[in-house]
Amino acid sequence: MRLLYTLSISLYSLAIRLVSVKNQKAKLWVDGRKNWKQGLKNAMKNNTKPVVWVHCSSLGEFEQGRPVIESIKEKSDNLFILLTFFSPSGYEIRKKYAHADYVCYLPSDTITNSINFVTIANPTVALFVKYEFWYNYLKVLKNRDIPVWLISGIFRPSHHFFKWWGFWFRKQLNCFDHFFLQNQASAQLLDRINIKNYTIGGDTRFDRVIEVAKSGKEIEIAKTFKNNKFTIVAGSTWQADEDILTRYINESDNDFKYIIAPHEIDKEHVQQIVSKISKKTIKYSEVNTNTDLLSAKVLIIDNIGMLSTLYRYADLVMIGGGFGKGIHNILEPAVFGIPIIIGPNYQKFNEAVELVKRETVFTIKSYNEFSELVNNLSGDKVRLKKIFETQNQYIKAMSGSTTIIVNKLLSITETL
């Protein structure tokens, strides 16, 4: 079975190489792994510190690993952080991440690559984030008695580990020394297959968003634009979300302000959004000292990196993706105690499920539902106060996972 698995990995890599001729993301995936061995050797050549290897699939998983990395660096300067990514969407954005000593792509999970990578990196402990399961890497780490932890782990009944035919895949789980899980449901699934080495510690992203909120960072353009008026911030929106929001902007007669941060920020798409709006709209990139921010109704964010801070100016938030494969990050606005509106596809996101139950996150399927909800929420101060209190209670209750993980990790590395 291991040979079949490795063959499938090799075929997948070959397919990406073929596609890379015409696909830019695939090209980044291929090019980023060229000469990986020499790059890793150069990075490790003069290192004398214990290596903590943190592996993330993409940018979302990085945000869960990030609080752990930064807490490690804050508490100890005697550890080398090796950060790896599977996807270009994570690596290309975080390849210069200051808190990691070396950042690179994870080579394809072949037997040869896994042996070479672990031999060169020689990690003291490996942290895989959320649900990264690469059998050959896990097997090599297990054989060399290198502790492997899954952090912010989450499992669902649909995962192949829990199917009647999942015996071989369950071998991957047996390679982990400890699971730091997000919720009780994941623990119950592991119990079913007689895995007990877990801690229910929550999601490290909660610790991250709390830190962002505490930073008090201001974006002066957004602050001036808001002008103390009721403001809706729409984050990581796709066309289906934007169609609903722009229609509401055009048809409503309120004095709201709107900040839209689309998922796709290429000029063509941004201009498409602008063309749909009948009220005064400005792009963030075009703001200068002569721009009349006060009279504008809509501010389009055509850059990356400020969305988590923008939510502090929101009185209500719309999160995109719920009409497609799934919603984007709702914790970033939730930490500010703001009501959040999402599309119907959210079930894979535990925090969304929990906050929908608590009636602080609201789902919509149509423009009419969105319009009615916004109009009701914006005029109900008692309800908004209750949402604020409920959000804060939930965020506080779910925080602290980072401390649990880092304290356990330092107890291992300090003995070396």
Sequence and secondary structure as in RCSB ss.txt:
>XXXX:A:sequence
MRLLYTLSISLYSLAIRLVSVKNQKAKLWVDGRKNWKQGLKNAMKNNTKPVVWVHCSSLGEFEQGRPVIESIKEK
SDNLFILLTFFSPSGYEIRKKYAHADYVCYLPSDTITNSINFVTIANPTVALFVKYEFWYNYLKVLKNRDIPVWL
ISGIFRPSHHFFKWWGFWFRKQLNCFDHFFLQNQASAQLLDRINIKNYTIGGDTRFDRVIEVAKSGKEIEIAKTF
KNNKFTIVAGSTWQADEDILTRYINESDNDFKYIIAPHEIDKEHVQQIVSKISKKTIKYSEVNTNTDLLSAKVLI
IDNIGMLSTLYRYADLVMIGGGFGKGIHNILEPAVFGIPIIIGPNYQKFNEAVELVKRETVFTIKSYNEFSELVN
NLSGDKVRLKKIFETQNQYIKAMSGSTTIIVNKLLSITETL
>XXXX:A:secstr
 HHHHHHHHHHHHHHHHHHTTT HHHHHHHHTTTTHHHHHHHHHTT  S EEEEEESSHHHHHHHHHHHHHHHHH
 SS EEEEEESSHHHHHHHTT TT SEEEE     HHHHHHHHHHH  SEEEEESS   HHHHHHHHHTT  EEE
EEE   TTSGGGSTT HHHHHHHTT SEEEES HHHHHHHHHTT   EEE   HHHHHHHHHHHH    HHHHHH
HTTS EEEEEEE HHHHHHHHHHHHH  S  EEEEEES   HHHHHHHHHH  S EEEGGG  TT  TTT SEEE
  SSS HHHHGGG SEEEES TTTT     HHHHTTT  EEE S  TT HHHHHHHHTTSEEE SSHHHHHHHHH
HHHT HHHHHHHHHHHHHHHHHH  HHHHHHHHHHHHHTT 
